[in-house]
């Protein structure tokens, strides 16, 4: 079982992914919680390059290929081996982040990105994707508050530094893409309390996993 979490900055997906891991472990599932970028050994280096404030001049194509390189390595060295061991794999961001940020956000054809994703992952598609949706202003406020208190998050702020307009494009891109992939992507309102959001995630999971 492969589950991914998606959403704009500050939507609460990392908190929910952790909560889900703990819940499933209590139900005796063996769970791997991972993330992109940076889920593999090579990915740790790629993450630093991708999110550093020093790399503001990176071209959109360079950015795209670095995310795909990170993903390919992640799938082949971390995700697939864990799925083979029958683990539930939860990834904080995956293929849809690239379609939305590099596609809808940076104006590269989302269909081209979809094909490149297939190449990078050998067509490994999540069984379920949770999209936590909320207004951009609320997400960014949360992300900025987090960055003030956290040195690593501050240094990784290249995307948080993008304009409100960019993030609005991202939110809308996610909703458009989710509507095109209704069987896989479940949209949940991230404005609700963490407990309420979590209950809705469990509801979405119930059709797919014995919990
Ligand atoms: P991260 O610190 O993990 O942010 P968040 O907590 O919001 O997940 O940073 C990941 C950033 O990288 C985020 O701004 C989205 C961006 N991103 C892409 O642009 N394309 C991608 O394919 C992925 C995986 C992430």
Boltz pocket constraint, residues with backbone or C-beta under 6 A from the ligand:
constraints:
  - pocket:
      binder: B
      contacts: [[A, 7], [A, 8], [A, 9], [A, 10], [A, 14], [A, 36], [A, 37], [A, 51], [A, 67], [A, 92], [A, 93], [A, 94], [A, 95], [A, 97], [A, 98], [A, 99], [A, 101], [A, 102], [A, 156], [A, 159], [A, 160]]
      max_distance: 6.0
